[in-house]
Each structure stands twice: as C-alpha cells, then as structure tokens.
Amino acid sequence: MNTPVVSDTGLMAAVGAERRDLAGLLAGLDAAAWVTPSLCAGWQVRDVVAHIAMPLRYSAEEYGRELAESHGNIDQMLDRCARRDAAQVPARELIQVIRDDQNFPWRVPGGLVGALNHIVIHGLDITVPLGIGRRVPEPSLRIVLDTMTKPGAPGYFGTGVAGAALVADDLDWSWGSGPQLSGLAQDLAAVLCGRRLPAGRLRGELAARFTAQ
C-alpha cells in the first residue's frame, strides 16, 4: 500500500506524540530498566535515551565541537556523547527534555521524516527489550516502513535483508522477495534498521538471522 503524503504539521504532531508517549513510559522505569541492554548494539536503555535527547539539548555550535573532537567521525561522536550524557545527566532531566520539547521542530538527517524514524526506531530499542507492549500508531509506522524500504535504504543499515520477503502480521504490508520473514510490522521496521530481536518475535526460516543469540 502507498503511504499517504503527510504535511510538515502532521509530521511534527506525529513526532511530538511519540516523544510524549516515550517520556511517559520512561518516567515509570526503575533503576534496573535503565541499565538493561537495548536493541541498539552496545547501548543500555539510558544511552539510547541520552541519544534521543541530544538533538534537543545541543546547539549547532556544541554539536560541531563534539564532531571536531571525534575528528569528523559521526558514529564515534554520537556513541561518546550518548555514553557520557547517560552517565552524567540525571534521568529525570533527559525525560523532561524529551517531554517539554515534544513539539520542537527537531531536524535530523532526512528532515521531519528522519525525526519520526529516529524517535520510532529508538523507542523500539527501549520498549522491545523491556517487554513493554506499546504499539507504534499505524500512520507513523507506515511512514517509517516506507522510508526504510526505499531503494538503497536497507543496504545503508547493512541488515542483510536482501533475499527475504518481510510480511507483517498486523498490517497489510509486505516488502521484498524470497523466504518469508513475518512478525509485527514494527518489529520488521526494527529489522530493517539492523536490530536483532528477542527470540519468538519473528517467524520463518530466516528468523534466526535476525534474532539475538
């Protein structure tokens, strides 16, 4: 199915809703949850939260200084800042930033669509390993899936999904060809972004390839 065109106002509302819901969930987590390994390899939940808050906390100048400190290596810079902020900034402050700036026109690569992808996927990085059964609203999820399956996008994340047919259990959505890999649409979105999921969330002969060991 084709994803409908959404206005900037609609995208900003969707991003704000995701932030608001995520902030509410984060506020209810205990200390053990904050140090639970996330779906984002090498990061705990607290690191992911710090990363989500980063575009709302750093000015363009601060971002540039951090990037220069990492000699232009953006992945290294993002990892360093996430770990540092997670260790130094109180959880309540990170949550407050995400909640208070829910309607801030947060721009990341890809504009507002990129911002929606960012908050949705990193939200799954947190909720899936914690066993929180939140479902991403269908309109937002379809935008994310459409973005993730545009020509060239899956290869960017190095997910190895070529040769697989992804089929959602809960939406009229599928993509690709080959042996079928099925699961919730939001879990398939996580797979498209290179995540390995807990056992039992995916089905099909290729499920083990995308399941955490």
C-alpha positions, 0 to 999 in steps of 0.5 A, a space after each residue: 500500500 502507498 503511504 499517504 503524503 503527510 504535511 510538515 504539521 502532521 509530521 511534527 504532531 506525529 513526532 511530538 506524540 511519540 516523544 510524549 508517549 516515550 517520556 511517559 513510559 520512561 518516567 515509570 522505569 526503575 533503576 534496573 530498566 535503565 541499565 538493561 541492554 537495548 536493541 541498539 548494539 552496545 547501548 543500555 536503555 539510558 544511552 539510547 535515551 541520552 541519544 534521543 535527547 541530544 538533538 534537543 539539548 545541543 546547539 549547532 555550535 556544541 554539536 560541531 565541537 563534539 564532531 571536531 573532537 571525534 575528528 569528523 567521525 559521526 558514529 564515534 561522536 554520537 556513541 561518546 556523547 550518548 555514553 557520557 550524557 547517560 552517565 552524567 545527566 540525571 534521568 529525570 532531566 533527559 525525560 523532561 527534555 524529551 517531554 517539554 520539547 515534544 513539539 520542537 521542530 527537531 531536524 535530523 538527517 532526512 528532515 521531519 521524516 528522519 525525526 519520526 524514524 529516529 524517535 520510532 526506531 529508538 523507542 523500539 530499542 527501549 520498549 522491545 527489550 523491556 517487554 513493554 507492549 506499546 504499539 507504534 500508531 499505524 500512520 507513523 509506522 507506515 511512514 517509517 516502513 516506507 522510508 526504510 524500504 526505499 531503494 538503497 535504504 536497507 543496504 545503508 543499515 547493512 541488515 542483510 535483508 536482501 533475499 527475504 520477503 518481510 510480511 507483517 502480521 498486523 498490517 497489510 504490508 509486505 516488502 521484498 522477495 524470497 523466504 518469508 520473514 513475518 512478525 509485527 510490522 514494527 518489529 520488521 521496521 526494527 529489522 530493517 534498521 539492523 536490530 536483532 530481536 528477542 527470540 519468538 518475535 519473528 517467524 520463518 526460516 530466516 528468523 534466526 538471522 535476525 534474532 539475538 543469540 
